[in-house]
Amino acid sequence: MYQISRFTLTACICLLLLACVSTDDQPTGPLAGKKTIVLMGNKGEQLAIGTVLFTPTDNSDRVSYTIDIDYALFTDYFLSMKEMKCLEGPELWCHLRYPYEQPRTVTATDLSWLSHDLLFMFKKKGEFGANFWNGIYYEFDVRDGAIYGKAQAVDLNMLAAPPDDLATPPFNEFERSETESAPRFLPFVEIR
């Protein structure tokens, strides 16, 4: 028979209680807590570029979020009189922050503001300047416990002036179009 000291028994009970408390207190689901943003290519490439933190709001179906992009993974480029942070691959994949005030909230069925914070522009490395009509908008959907996105084409020139209504995402379904995934560097994203 094994003899367990009072200290060992107390430590085991405390660890068990801590495990129960920490899992019960942590929000769960694809729109809860801290998640990793992973851009993915057609050949299995995966690049974790940052995190998004989802926090509940007073409105039961809306969740607020903050994004933290790891710009140490990006290379600085000066394109069309603008400093840009770009990922290098078969083409440049440059992140463009949404430049106007917005609510930074989402629901399980409307992730459009998150898409606006993950706008990119692609270009071939040898091309001169920035081609803002080569915009990338990730259309997101929630499934299998994660958030998945597929690249759609947008003209980022629309952001040259603020939209009339800052509470409505400017890139609605009529401003976006399907794009071929095969020629693109990182046409998919998963937030998990």
N, C-alpha and C positions, 0 to 999 in steps of 0.2 A: 504494500500500500504506500502511496505517495503522501507525503505530508506537505501541505501548502501553507506557506506563511501568511499571516494576516495581511502583510504589506502586498504580497503578490496577488492575493485574492482581491484586495481593495483596488489595486492598479488595473486588474482585468475588468472589474465592474465599471470603473471610471472610463476605460477605453470603450467598452461596449455602450455605455450611456452617451459618450461623445459621438460615436458613430451614428447612433440613432438620432440624436439631436441635430447633427450636421446635415444628414440627408433629409430630414423632415423640414428643416428651415430653408433649404436651398430650392429656389424655383426650378421647375423642370419644364421641358418642352422646347421646341425649336425657337420660340420667341421669349426665352427666359434665360437670364444669366449671361455669362461671357462665352462667346463663340469665336471660332477661328475662321477667317475669310481665306479660302483656298481657290486660287485661279487654276484652271486646268486646260491642258492642250489636247489635241487630237491623238497624240501618241502616248498618252498616259502621263505627260508632264504634270506635276503639281507644285504650286508655289504658294506657300502661306504668306500673305502680304500684310496681315494685321488681324485685328480683333474688332468685334462689335459687342457692346454690352447692352443688353435689353433689360429695362426696368419697368415695373408696373406703373400705371398712372391711375388717377381717380376714375377715369372712364374705363369701365370694365373690359371693353373689347380693344382699346388702344394701348399700345406699349411704346414707351419712348426708347430711344437708342442713342448711343454715342459710338463713333468709329475712331479707331486708332490705327492708322496706316504706318507700317514700318518702312519709312523712306530710305533707310540704310540699304535696302535691297534695290533701290532705284538709282539710275544714273541721271545726273543733271544735264539737260539740253537747253539751249537757247534757240527757240524756234519762233519765227514770225514776231520778233520783239517781245517774247514772253518766255520766262524761265519755266521749264516743265520737268517733271520727274517721270522718267520712262524706264520701263523694263525692257531689257534687250534680248532679242531672240531673232527668229527669221524676219521679224519686223519690229519696229518700236511700238510699245504699248504704253501710252502716256496717260497718267491719271489726271483728270481735271476735276477739281473740287467744284461742287455746285456753288456759284458765286453769290447767291442771294439768300436772304433770310427764309427759313422754312421751319415747320413744326417739329421735324425729326421724330415722327411717330409712325407706327405701322399697325396693321391688323393681320390676322392670318390670311385674309383674302385680299389685302391691299398693301403691297410692299413697295409702292412706287417711289416714296421718298427715299427709301434705302437704295433703290436703283439710281436715283439722282445723285446720291453721294458716292456712287461707284461708277461714274462716267469715265470712259477712256476714249482716246483717239489713237488710231493706228496709222502707221506710215512706214514706208520702206526706208531703210537707213540712209541710202544715197539720195533720197528726194530732198529738195530744198524746201525749207519752211514747214509750217504746220498746215495740214489740210483738215480744217475743222468739219468739213462735210463728211469726213471719215470717222464719225462718232460711233461709239459703242455704248449701248444701253443694255444692261442685263435684265431681262424679264424674269422675275422670280416667282416661284410657287413653293408651297410648303407640302412636303410629302415624306413619308418614311422617317419622321423625326428630325428632318433637316430642311434647310432652305436651299433650293437649287435654282440656278439661273442660266439662261442661254442668251448669247449675244444677239442683239437686234441692231439694225442700222438706224442712226439718227444724224441729223445735221446740227452740230453743236454751234453753228453760227446763230441759231435761235437765241442763244444765251448772251449775245452781244448787248442786249437791252433787257432790263428786268421785265418779267411778265406782269400783265395788268393786275392779276390776283395772286399775291404771294402765297396764299393758302392752298392753291390748286397746282399740282405738278404740271409743268408745261409740256413734257413729253408724254402726251396721252397716246392711246392706241392708233390715232390717225397720224401722228407725227413720227411713228416708228414703222419700220418695214423689216421683213425677214431678210436674213443674210446667210450666205453659205458659210458653214462652219469650217469646212475643209481647208480653205486657204488662210484662215486666221490663226494667229499665234496662241491666244488664250480665250477661246470662245465660250468656255463654260466656267461657272463658279459654284462652289458649294460652301455654305456657311454651317459649320457643325461644332 
